[in-house]
Amino acid sequence: MKILKYPFWILYRIWFYILVALPILVLLPFLLISISREEWYPYFFKLARFWAKFILVGMGFRWIIKRAQTPEPDKSYMFVANHTSMADIMLMLVSVKNPFVFVGKAELAKIPLFGFFYKRTCILVDRSSEKSRKAVFLRAQKRLKQGLSICIFPEGGVPHEDVVLDDFKDGAFKLAINHQIPIVPMTFADNKDRFSYVFLSGSPGKMRVTVHKFLCTKGLTSKDAKLLNTQTRSIILHQLMMSHKYKRATLGTE
C-alpha cells in the first residue's frame, strides 16, 4: 500500500518548492527594498512571516501554539528549538512575533532564490571552520545591539530519523550568557511527521508548538553554558516524549 503514496509524496514535495518560490517572486520588489538597509530588517521580518504562513497554509498544515510565557515586545531573546524538518524555519517565523535573525548553516545559501535572501539576512556558519564559528558571535552581537533576537537550532543539523533529539551545541547558550538575554526553549512536536527531510514522506495535519518558560541568564558566566545546555535540552526532550505518548494513545483509541 505504501507504494500508492509515492506519487502523492513526489507531488507534495514539488508543491512545497512552488509555495516557497511564489510569494518571493510576487513580493520581490518589497523584499529587495527591505534588505537594502540593516535598520529595515523588521520590515523584512514581517514579509518573512507572511511568506511562512503562506507556505504552511498551502501545505495543509495547521499550527497550534501553547505558550507558558510570551516574549515582551522590544526585548531580545535567544529562541531555540528541535530541528527535524524543512518546515521548522516557517513554523518558527509564525510562532514568534519579535523580530529575530536565524543562525544557520551556510549550505542553505546555495538554494536558488531562497538562498539569495537567506545569506543577506541570516548569520551563516560553516561548522567545519573555527574562524566562521567565531565570526558568528561578532555578527550576533551586532544584531542584538540593534534590538533584534537570535534563533538557533542547537542540534547543529538534522538528526537521523531514529534520533528523537540530538545533542545540543553550546554556541546558543554561550551567546545568551554573554549578552545576558533569556533562553526561550521551544518544542516542535509534529514536524518530523508532517514534512521531514526524507523525500518520500509527509502529509497535511497539525503542527504543535510549545513555548516553554524562559530560562534566565542573568549572573551566569561562560562556565554555566553546559548546564544551561543540558537544562534546555531536557525541557524540549521531555515535551517531545510527552507528545509522542499522547500521539500513540490517540491512535490507539481510533
Secondary structure, DSSP 8 states (H G I E B T S, - for coil): -GGGGHHHHHHHHHHHHHHHHHHHHHTHHHHHHHTSSGGGHHHHHHHHHHHHHHHHHHTTEEEEEEESS---TT---EEEE---BTTHHHHHHHH--S-EEEEEEGGGGGSTTHHHHHHHHSEEE-TT-HHHHHHHHHHHHHHHHTT-EEEE-TTSS---TT-SS----SHHHHHHHHHT--EEEEEESSHHHHHBSSSS----EEEEEEE---B--TT--GGGHHHHHHHHHHHHHHHHHHHHHHHHHHHHT-
